[in-house]
């Protein structure tokens, strides 16, 4: 088991907060850009 502090992190493009890797994102972690559905919906390019 991996410690939480050792998980990959990214910065959300909308809220600029860090978010950690989740098992549900395992297949497409490279394409994940937002921490939540709300941030994805509010994103303004």
PQR file of N, CA, C, O and H, with PARSE charges and radii, in Angstrom:
ATOM      1  N   UNK A   1       0.841  -1.187   0.000 -0.4000 1.5000
ATOM      2  CA  UNK A   1       0.000   0.000   0.000 -0.0000 2.0000
ATOM      3  C   UNK A   1       0.884   1.248   0.000  0.5500 1.7000
ATOM      4  O   UNK A   1       1.910   1.295   0.680 -0.5500 1.4000
ATOM      5  N   UNK A   2       0.480   2.238  -0.759 -0.4000 1.5000
ATOM      6  CA  UNK A   2       1.245   3.476  -0.891 -0.0000 2.0000
ATOM      7  C   UNK A   2       0.727   4.497   0.114  0.5500 1.7000
ATOM      8  O   UNK A   2      -0.479   4.634   0.318 -0.5500 1.4000
ATOM      9  H   UNK A   2      -0.353   2.200  -1.311  0.4000 1.0000
ATOM     10  N   UNK A   3       1.655   5.207   0.733 -0.4000 1.5000
ATOM     11  CA  UNK A   3       1.258   6.259   1.669 -0.0000 2.0000
ATOM     12  C   UNK A   3       0.647   7.421   0.900  0.5500 1.7000
ATOM     13  O   UNK A   3       1.006   7.675  -0.250 -0.5500 1.4000
ATOM     14  H   UNK A   3       2.635   5.096   0.568  0.4000 1.0000
ATOM     15  N   UNK A   4      -0.276   8.122   1.543 -0.4000 1.5000
ATOM     16  CA  UNK A   4      -0.934   9.250   0.897 -0.0000 2.0000
ATOM     17  C   UNK A   4       0.055  10.323   0.477  0.5500 1.7000
ATOM     18  O   UNK A   4      -0.131  10.971  -0.553 -0.5500 1.4000
ATOM     19  H   UNK A   4      -0.567   7.916   2.477  0.4000 1.0000
ATOM     20  N   UNK A   5       1.096  10.516   1.261 -0.4000 1.5000
ATOM     21  CA  UNK A   5       2.091  11.544   0.953 -0.0000 2.0000
ATOM     22  C   UNK A   5       2.938  11.192  -0.270  0.5500 1.7000
ATOM     23  O   UNK A   5       3.620  12.060  -0.816 -0.5500 1.4000
ATOM     24  H   UNK A   5       1.247   9.990   2.098  0.4000 1.0000
ATOM     25  N   UNK A   6       2.904   9.936  -0.704 -0.4000 1.5000
ATOM     26  CA  UNK A   6       3.696   9.492  -1.848 -0.0000 2.0000
ATOM     27  C   UNK A   6       2.897   9.437  -3.152  0.5500 1.7000
ATOM     28  O   UNK A   6       3.453   9.092  -4.195 -0.5500 1.4000
ATOM     29  H   UNK A   6       2.351   9.231  -0.261  0.4000 1.0000
ATOM     30  N   UNK A   7       1.605   9.769  -3.112 -0.4000 1.5000
ATOM     31  CA  UNK A   7       0.782   9.743  -4.318 -0.0000 2.0000
ATOM     32  C   UNK A   7       1.122  10.924  -5.218  0.5500 1.7000
ATOM     33  O   UNK A   7       1.543  11.980  -4.746 -0.5500 1.4000
ATOM     34  H   UNK A   7       1.153  10.049  -2.265  0.4000 1.0000
ATOM     35  N   UNK A   8       0.932  10.727  -6.526 -0.4000 1.5000
ATOM     36  CA  UNK A   8       1.149  11.815  -7.482 -0.0000 2.0000
ATOM     37  C   UNK A   8       0.160  12.940  -7.214  0.5500 1.7000
ATOM     38  O   UNK A   8      -0.957  12.703  -6.755 -0.5500 1.4000
ATOM     39  H   UNK A   8       0.589   9.869  -6.909  0.4000 1.0000
ATOM     40  N   UNK A   9       0.582  14.165  -7.504 -0.4000 1.5000
ATOM     41  CA  UNK A   9      -0.285  15.325  -7.346 -0.0000 2.0000
ATOM     42  C   UNK A   9      -0.293  16.151  -8.609  0.5500 1.7000
ATOM     43  O   UNK A   9       0.683  16.171  -9.360 -0.5500 1.4000
ATOM     44  H   UNK A   9       1.489  14.357  -7.877  0.4000 1.0000
ATOM     45  N   UNK A  10      -1.396  16.833  -8.841 -0.4000 1.5000
ATOM     46  CA  UNK A  10      -1.531  17.786  -9.939 -0.0000 2.0000
ATOM     47  C   UNK A  10      -2.209  19.028  -9.389  0.5500 1.7000
ATOM     48  O   UNK A  10      -2.780  19.004  -8.298 -0.5500 1.4000
ATOM     49  H   UNK A  10      -2.189  16.817  -8.232  0.4000 1.0000
ATOM     50  N   UNK A  11      -2.143  20.118 -10.154 -0.4000 1.5000
ATOM     51  CA  UNK A  11      -2.818  21.357  -9.793 -0.0000 2.0000
ATOM     52  C   UNK A  11      -4.041  21.507 -10.697  0.5500 1.7000
ATOM     53  O   UNK A  11      -3.935  21.407 -11.919 -0.5500 1.4000
ATOM     54  H   UNK A  11      -1.679  20.137 -11.039  0.4000 1.0000
ATOM     55  N   UNK A  12      -5.187  21.745 -10.095 -0.4000 1.5000
ATOM     56  CA  UNK A  12      -6.431  21.926 -10.842 -0.0000 2.0000
ATOM     57  C   UNK A  12      -6.344  23.201 -11.676  0.5500 1.7000
ATOM     58  O   UNK A  12      -5.906  24.239 -11.178 -0.5500 1.4000
ATOM     59  H   UNK A  12      -5.273  21.827  -9.102  0.4000 1.0000
ATOM     60  N   UNK A  13      -6.757  23.130 -12.939 -0.4000 1.5000
ATOM     61  CA  UNK A  13      -6.693  24.282 -13.838 -0.0000 2.0000
ATOM     62  C   UNK A  13      -7.700  25.374 -13.476  0.5500 1.7000
ATOM     63  O   UNK A  13      -7.505  26.533 -13.844 -0.5500 1.4000
ATOM     64  H   UNK A  13      -7.113  22.287 -13.343  0.4000 1.0000
ATOM     65  N   UNK A  14      -8.761  25.028 -12.767 -0.4000 1.5000
ATOM     66  CA  UNK A  14      -9.789  26.003 -12.411 -0.0000 2.0000
ATOM     67  C   UNK A  14      -9.509  26.665 -11.067  0.5500 1.7000
ATOM     68  O   UNK A  14      -9.394  27.888 -10.990 -0.5500 1.4000
ATOM     69  H   UNK A  14      -8.919  24.087 -12.468  0.4000 1.0000
ATOM     70  N   UNK A  15      -9.400  25.865 -10.011 -0.4000 1.5000
ATOM     71  CA  UNK A  15      -9.268  26.422  -8.658 -0.0000 2.0000
ATOM     72  C   UNK A  15      -7.821  26.557  -8.196  0.5500 1.7000
ATOM     73  O   UNK A  15      -7.564  27.138  -7.142 -0.5500 1.4000
ATOM     74  H   UNK A  15      -9.494  24.872 -10.073  0.4000 1.0000
ATOM     75  N   UNK A  16      -6.875  26.028  -8.968 -0.4000 1.5000
ATOM     76  CA  UNK A  16      -5.436  26.111  -8.672 -0.0000 2.0000
ATOM     77  C   UNK A  16      -5.031  25.403  -7.381  0.5500 1.7000
ATOM     78  O   UNK A  16      -3.973  25.693  -6.823 -0.5500 1.4000
ATOM     79  H   UNK A  16      -7.084  25.555  -9.825  0.4000 1.0000
ATOM     80  N   UNK A  17      -5.855  24.491  -6.908 -0.4000 1.5000
ATOM     81  CA  UNK A  17      -5.532  23.719  -5.706 -0.0000 2.0000
ATOM     82  C   UNK A  17      -4.931  22.377  -6.105  0.5500 1.7000
ATOM     83  O   UNK A  17      -5.264  21.836  -7.160 -0.5500 1.4000
ATOM     84  H   UNK A  17      -6.715  24.256  -7.361  0.4000 1.0000
ATOM     85  N   UNK A  18      -4.047  21.838  -5.268 -0.4000 1.5000
ATOM     86  CA  UNK A  18      -3.485  20.519  -5.568 -0.0000 2.0000
ATOM     87  C   UNK A  18      -4.504  19.408  -5.304  0.5500 1.7000
ATOM     88  O   UNK A  18      -5.302  19.494  -4.371 -0.5500 1.4000
ATOM     89  H   UNK A  18      -3.776  22.278  -4.411  0.4000 1.0000
ATOM     90  N   UNK A  19      -4.466  18.374  -6.131 -0.4000 1.5000
ATOM     91  CA  UNK A  19      -5.286  17.195  -5.882 -0.0000 2.0000
ATOM     92  C   UNK A  19      -4.453  15.959  -6.155  0.5500 1.7000
ATOM     93  O   UNK A  19      -3.545  15.983  -6.986 -0.5500 1.4000
ATOM     94  H   UNK A  19      -3.817  18.304  -6.889  0.4000 1.0000
ATOM     95  N   UNK A  20      -4.762  14.886  -5.459 -0.4000 1.5000
ATOM     96  CA  UNK A  20      -3.968  13.662  -5.511 -0.0000 2.0000
ATOM     97  C   UNK A  20      -4.588  12.612  -6.420  0.5500 1.7000
ATOM     98  O   UNK A  20      -5.775  12.653  -6.743 -0.5500 1.4000
ATOM     99  H   UNK A  20      -5.500  14.867  -4.784  0.4000 1.0000
ATOM    100  N   UNK A  21      -3.742  11.674  -6.818 -0.4000 1.5000
ATOM    101  CA  UNK A  21      -4.147  10.532  -7.623 -0.0000 2.0000
ATOM    102  C   UNK A  21      -5.229   9.749  -6.898  0.5500 1.7000
ATOM    103  O   UNK A  21      -5.175   9.576  -5.680 -0.5500 1.4000
ATOM    104  H   UNK A  21      -2.778  11.641  -6.556  0.4000 1.0000
ATOM    105  N   UNK A  22      -6.211   9.279  -7.657 -0.4000 1.5000
ATOM    106  CA  UNK A  22      -7.255   8.409  -7.114 -0.0000 2.0000
ATOM    107  C   UNK A  22      -7.330   7.154  -7.965  0.5500 1.7000
ATOM    108  O   UNK A  22      -7.011   7.167  -9.154 -0.5500 1.4000
ATOM    109  H   UNK A  22      -6.255   9.420  -8.646  0.4000 1.0000
ATOM    110  N   UNK A  23      -7.758   6.070  -7.329 -0.4000 1.5000
ATOM    111  CA  UNK A  23      -7.820   4.800  -8.041 -0.0000 2.0000
ATOM    112  C   UNK A  23      -8.728   4.882  -9.272  0.5500 1.7000
ATOM    113  O   UNK A  23      -8.438   4.257 -10.292 -0.5500 1.4000
ATOM    114  H   UNK A  23      -8.017   6.060  -6.364  0.4000 1.0000
ATOM    115  N   UNK A  24      -9.822   5.645  -9.187 -0.4000 1.5000
ATOM    116  CA  UNK A  24     -10.741   5.737 -10.332 -0.0000 2.0000
ATOM    117  C   UNK A  24     -10.113   6.447 -11.525  0.5500 1.7000
ATOM    118  O   UNK A  24     -10.610   6.330 -12.645 -0.5500 1.4000
ATOM    119  H   UNK A  24     -10.057   6.153  -8.359  0.4000 1.0000
ATOM    120  N   UNK A  25      -9.008   7.195 -11.296 -0.4000 1.5000
ATOM    121  CA  UNK A  25      -8.305   7.890 -12.372 -0.0000 2.0000
ATOM    122  C   UNK A  25      -7.105   7.086 -12.873  0.5500 1.7000
ATOM    123  O   UNK A  25      -6.341   7.592 -13.696 -0.5500 1.4000
ATOM    124  H   UNK A  25      -8.605   7.291 -10.386  0.4000 1.0000
ATOM    125  N   UNK A  26      -6.919   5.876 -12.412 -0.4000 1.5000
ATOM    126  CA  UNK A  26      -5.722   5.086 -12.719 -0.0000 2.0000
ATOM    127  C   UNK A  26      -5.492   4.915 -14.222  0.5500 1.7000
ATOM    128  O   UNK A  26      -4.355   5.010 -14.684 -0.5500 1.4000
ATOM    129  H   UNK A  26      -7.539   5.466 -11.743  0.4000 1.0000
ATOM    130  N   UNK A  27      -6.544   4.667 -14.979 -0.4000 1.5000
ATOM    131  CA  UNK A  27      -6.397   4.421 -16.420 -0.0000 2.0000
ATOM    132  C   UNK A  27      -6.044   5.668 -17.210  0.5500 1.7000
ATOM    133  O   UNK A  27      -5.323   5.586 -18.204 -0.5500 1.4000
ATOM    134  H   UNK A  27      -7.467   4.589 -14.604  0.4000 1.0000
ATOM    135  N   UNK A  28      -6.543   6.829 -16.781 -0.4000 1.5000
ATOM    136  CA  UNK A  28      -6.319   8.039 -17.574 -0.0000 2.0000
ATOM    137  C   UNK A  28      -5.784   9.215 -16.756  0.5500 1.7000
ATOM    138  O   UNK A  28      -6.190  10.359 -16.966 -0.5500 1.4000
ATOM    139  H   UNK A  28      -7.128   6.897 -15.973  0.4000 1.0000
ATOM    140  N   UNK A  29      -4.879   8.932 -15.832 -0.4000 1.5000
ATOM    141  CA  UNK A  29      -4.292   9.974 -14.976 -0.0000 2.0000
ATOM    142  C   UNK A  29      -3.624  11.074 -15.807  0.5500 1.7000
ATOM    143  O   UNK A  29      -3.645  12.239 -15.410 -0.5500 1.4000
ATOM    144  H   UNK A  29      -4.550   8.004 -15.661  0.4000 1.0000
ATOM    145  N   UNK A  30      -3.043  10.724 -16.935 -0.4000 1.5000
ATOM    146  CA  UNK A  30      -2.364  11.709 -17.784 -0.0000 2.0000
ATOM    147  C   UNK A  30      -3.334  12.761 -18.323  0.5500 1.7000
ATOM    148  O   UNK A  30      -2.942  13.908 -18.537 -0.5500 1.4000
ATOM    149  H   UNK A  30      -3.026   9.778 -17.257  0.4000 1.0000
ATOM    150  N   UNK A  31      -4.584  12.387 -18.542 -0.4000 1.5000
ATOM    151  CA  UNK A  31      -5.547  13.331 -19.116 -0.0000 2.0000
ATOM    152  C   UNK A  31      -6.402  14.056 -18.072  0.5500 1.7000
ATOM    153  O   UNK A  31      -7.176  14.943 -18.430 -0.5500 1.4000
ATOM    154  H   UNK A  31      -4.902  11.456 -18.368  0.4000 1.0000
ATOM    155  N   UNK A  32      -6.279  13.700 -16.799 -0.4000 1.5000
ATOM    156  CA  UNK A  32      -7.046  14.360 -15.735 -0.0000 2.0000
ATOM    157  C   UNK A  32      -6.473  15.752 -15.501  0.5500 1.7000
ATOM    158  O   UNK A  32      -5.275  15.901 -15.262 -0.5500 1.4000
ATOM    159  H   UNK A  32      -5.651  12.979 -16.508  0.4000 1.0000
ATOM    160  N   UNK A  33      -7.336  16.782 -15.570 -0.4000 1.5000
ATOM    161  CA  UNK A  33      -6.886  18.166 -15.416 -0.0000 2.0000
ATOM    162  C   UNK A  33      -7.621  18.912 -14.315  0.5500 1.7000
ATOM    163  O   UNK A  33      -7.177  19.976 -13.884 -0.5500 1.4000
ATOM    164  H   UNK A  33      -8.310  16.661 -15.764  0.4000 1.0000
ATOM    165  N   UNK A  34      -8.747  18.362 -13.854 -0.4000 1.5000
ATOM    166  CA  UNK A  34      -9.581  19.045 -12.872 -0.0000 2.0000
ATOM    167  C   UNK A  34      -9.802  18.162 -11.652  0.5500 1.7000
ATOM    168  O   UNK A  34      -9.807  16.935 -11.757 -0.5500 1.4000
ATOM    169  H   UNK A  34      -9.107  17.497 -14.204  0.4000 1.0000
ATOM    170  N   UNK A  35      -9.984  18.792 -10.495 -0.4000 1.5000
ATOM    171  CA  UNK A  35     -10.144  18.037  -9.253 -0.0000 2.0000
ATOM    172  C   UNK A  35     -11.574  17.542  -9.051  0.5500 1.7000
ATOM    173  O   UNK A  35     -11.804  16.629  -8.258 -0.5500 1.4000
ATOM    174  H   UNK A  35      -9.980  19.788 -10.410  0.4000 1.0000
ATOM    175  N   UNK A  36     -12.539  18.136  -9.761 -0.4000 1.5000
ATOM    176  CA  UNK A  36     -13.937  17.756  -9.561 -0.0000 2.0000
ATOM    177  C   UNK A  36     -14.771  18.069 -10.801  0.5500 1.7000
ATOM    178  O   UNK A  36     -14.318  18.753 -11.718 -0.5500 1.4000
ATOM    179  H   UNK A  36     -12.352  18.877 -10.405  0.4000 1.0000
ATOM    180  N   UNK A  37     -15.986  17.557 -10.807 -0.4000 1.5000
ATOM    181  CA  UNK A  37     -16.915  17.857 -11.901 -0.0000 2.0000
ATOM    182  C   UNK A  37     -17.261  19.341 -11.901  0.5500 1.7000
ATOM    183  O   UNK A  37     -17.421  19.947 -12.960 -0.5500 1.4000
ATOM    184  H   UNK A  37     -16.354  17.002 -10.061  0.4000 1.0000
ATOM    185  N   UNK A  38     -17.373  19.915 -10.725 -0.4000 1.5000
ATOM    186  CA  UNK A  38     -17.688  21.342 -10.621 -0.0000 2.0000
ATOM    187  C   UNK A  38     -16.611  22.193 -11.295  0.5500 1.7000
ATOM    188  O   UNK A  38     -16.927  23.104 -12.061 -0.5500 1.4000
ATOM    189  H   UNK A  38     -17.243  19.423  -9.864  0.4000 1.0000
ATOM    190  N   UNK A  39     -15.353  21.901 -11.013 -0.4000 1.5000
ATOM    191  CA  UNK A  39     -14.255  22.656 -11.625 -0.0000 2.0000
ATOM    192  C   UNK A  39     -14.221  22.460 -13.136  0.5500 1.7000
ATOM    193  O   UNK A  39     -13.929  23.398 -13.878 -0.5500 1.4000
ATOM    194  H   UNK A  39     -15.096  21.162 -10.391  0.4000 1.0000
ATOM    195  N   UNK A  40     -14.515  21.257 -13.593 -0.4000 1.5000
ATOM    196  CA  UNK A  40     -14.545  21.002 -15.034 -0.0000 2.0000
ATOM    197  C   UNK A  40     -15.630  21.843 -15.699  0.5500 1.7000
ATOM    198  O   UNK A  40     -15.423  22.367 -16.794 -0.5500 1.4000
ATOM    199  H   UNK A  40     -14.753  20.495 -12.990  0.4000 1.0000
ATOM    200  N   UNK A  41     -16.789  21.977 -15.044 -0.4000 1.5000
ATOM    201  CA  UNK A  41     -17.890  22.749 -15.598 -0.0000 2.0000
ATOM    202  C   UNK A  41     -17.660  24.250 -15.569  0.5500 1.7000
ATOM    203  O   UNK A  41     -18.185  24.970 -16.419 -0.5500 1.4000
ATOM    204  H   UNK A  41     -16.957  21.552 -14.154  0.4000 1.0000
ATOM    205  N   UNK A  42     -16.881  24.736 -14.603 -0.4000 1.5000
ATOM    206  CA  UNK A  42     -16.638  26.170 -14.458 -0.0000 2.0000
ATOM    207  C   UNK A  42     -15.414  26.666 -15.218  0.5500 1.7000
ATOM    208  O   UNK A  42     -15.162  27.870 -15.255 -0.5500 1.4000
ATOM    209  H   UNK A  42     -16.455  24.152 -13.913  0.4000 1.0000
ATOM    210  N   UNK A  43     -14.651  25.762 -15.825 -0.4000 1.5000
ATOM    211  CA  UNK A  43     -13.399  26.137 -16.480 -0.0000 2.0000
ATOM    212  C   UNK A  43     -13.632  27.066 -17.658  0.5500 1.7000
ATOM    213  O   UNK A  43     -14.471  26.802 -18.519 -0.5500 1.4000
ATOM    214  H   UNK A  43     -14.855  24.784 -15.795  0.4000 1.0000
ATOM    215  N   UNK A  44     -12.876  28.159 -17.685 -0.4000 1.5000
ATOM    216  CA  UNK A  44     -12.912  29.112 -18.796 -0.0000 2.0000
ATOM    217  C   UNK A  44     -11.513  29.164 -19.408  0.5500 1.7000
ATOM    218  O   UNK A  44     -10.592  29.686 -18.780 -0.5500 1.4000
ATOM    219  H   UNK A  44     -12.194  28.374 -16.985  0.4000 1.0000
ATOM    220  N   UNK A  45     -11.335  28.631 -20.625 -0.4000 1.5000
ATOM    221  CA  UNK A  45      -9.990  28.606 -21.232 -0.0000 2.0000
ATOM    222  C   UNK A  45      -9.434  29.975 -21.559  0.5500 1.7000
ATOM    223  O   UNK A  45      -8.319  30.083 -22.069 -0.5500 1.4000
ATOM    224  H   UNK A  45     -12.083  28.207 -21.135  0.4000 1.0000
TER
END
